[in-house]
Amino acid sequence: MSMPKTPHVVIISEEPIRLGQFFKLANLAQDGLDAKRVIQQGDVLVNGVLEIRRGRKLGHGDQVKLQDALYLIQLVTNGEIEKG
């Protein structure tokens, strides 16, 4: 039985951000075209649901999974992580 992986935290300073922006921010894509290609391959889950739209809006607490890696979005304003 494998242990659940600790998510990689990706900090944002404003929300929402689009999935394509998230990919660039998390260094998962070099540019928008690269992000689009990766997303449309069908390997991306947002909060457990398959997502193929680069424009999908994301916010604090959303989880993005690409292959075996899990990413958690956290909103930080005024140096504080938002609750919730």
C-alpha positions in Angstrom: 0.0 0.0 0.0 1.6 3.3 -1.1 1.6 6.4 1.1 -0.3 9.4 -0.2 2.1 12.0 -1.7 2.6 15.3 -0.1 1.3 18.0 -2.6 3.6 20.6 -4.1 2.3 24.0 -2.9 2.0 26.6 -5.5 1.5 30.2 -4.1 -0.7 32.7 -5.9 -1.1 36.3 -5.0 -4.5 36.8 -6.6 -7.3 34.7 -7.8 -8.6 33.3 -10.0 -5.8 32.2 -12.2 -6.3 30.1 -15.3 -5.0 26.5 -15.6 -2.6 27.6 -18.4 -1.2 30.3 -16.1 -0.9 27.7 -13.3 1.2 25.5 -15.5 3.6 28.3 -16.3 3.8 29.4 -12.6 4.4 25.8 -11.4 7.2 25.4 -14.1 5.2 22.6 -15.8 5.1 24.5 -19.1 7.4 27.0 -20.8 4.6 29.0 -22.5 0.9 29.0 -23.2 1.2 26.7 -26.2 3.2 24.2 -24.2 0.6 24.3 -21.4 -2.2 23.8 -23.9 -0.5 20.7 -25.4 0.0 19.1 -22.0 -3.5 19.9 -20.8 -5.2 18.6 -23.9 -3.3 15.3 -23.7 -5.9 14.3 -21.0 -3.6 13.8 -18.1 -4.7 16.7 -15.9 -7.2 16.4 -13.0 -8.5 19.5 -11.2 -10.1 18.5 -7.9 -10.3 14.9 -9.1 -12.1 15.7 -12.4 -10.5 15.4 -15.8 -9.8 18.9 -17.3 -8.8 19.7 -20.8 -9.6 23.5 -20.9 -6.5 25.7 -20.5 -8.9 28.6 -19.4 -10.3 26.7 -16.4 -10.3 29.1 -13.5 -8.5 28.0 -10.3 -8.4 29.5 -6.8 -7.2 28.9 -3.3 -7.5 25.2 -2.2 -7.8 23.8 -5.7 -5.8 20.7 -6.4 -4.2 19.9 -9.7 -2.8 16.5 -10.5 -0.5 15.7 -13.4 0.5 12.1 -13.7 1.8 11.2 -10.2 2.4 14.7 -9.0 -0.2 16.6 -6.9 -0.2 20.4 -6.6 -2.1 22.5 -4.1 -2.9 26.2 -4.8 -2.6 28.5 -1.9 -3.5 32.2 -2.0 -1.2 34.5 -0.1 -2.2 38.1 0.6 -0.2 40.5 2.7 2.2 37.7 3.5 -0.6 35.5 5.0 -2.0 32.2 3.7 -5.7 32.5 3.3 -7.9 30.2 5.4 -10.4 27.8 3.9 
